[in-house]
Amino acid sequence: MTSFAETAASFLPGHFEAYARVSHPLEYTGSLPDAQIGPLVEHLEPATTFIHQSANLWFPADQSWCVATEIDLAWTYIGGSRRCVASILADSRLETAETTAAAVHE
């Protein structure tokens, strides 16, 4: 009998030619450590033929903020503390606009 975590088919489609599993410390359960992201990107980037696609939903374990990218439109929403959102709104590298949870975009 195979357990849930022993097979990539529990997490990924079964049509790939090969699979790998990357282990990381228990304190990073549910998240890939920063030190492992760079090396993986180095290997995955040359094997990538599709356009750039980031994760569309990300948040920390304490859920103090959340980033959600609308998959059909060109918007990313950020929810968080007033201080966190204010710092994002003030960053000149980003094109931002203040909104609310109930906002409707035309």
ZIHU-V735955 format. One record per helix or strand. SS is the DSSP state (h for helix, s for strand). FROM is the first residue (numbers start at 1). LEN is the number of residues. If there is no record, write none. Layout:
# ZIHU-V735955
SS & FROM & LEN
SS & FROM & LEN
This chain:
# ZIHU-V735955
h & 4 & 3
h & 8 & 3
h & 26 & 3
h & 34 & 12
s & 57 & 3
s & 66 & 4
s & 76 & 4
h & 82 & 8
